Amino acid sequence: MKIKLFVISCLFLLFTSLAIAGPVNINTADAKTIASSLNGIGESKAQAIVDYRKAHGDFKSVYDLANVKGIGKKTVEKNYDNISLGEKQPKK
């Protein structure tokens, strides 16, 4: 019984920590982190974000993400609250 309680407690802590993870900083995160943090962004789109950032410099606005090929405004809006630029973003 103690083992079962321990396992349940560990799972609860794991999922709680994942749920409260902060927004991903698209100006510093690697492709793997971006892909695992944003909905609708897989490995190839995440790599496109990193490549775009390397070619054009840091993103100035969350909506600049829509300039990356394959990422539209709806994807940006869906993920808005989970995207950071490394500083506080004004609300939409």
Helices and strands as residue ranges (DSSP letters): H 2-19, E 24-25, H 31-37, H 43-56, G 62-67, H 73-79, G 80-82, E 83-84
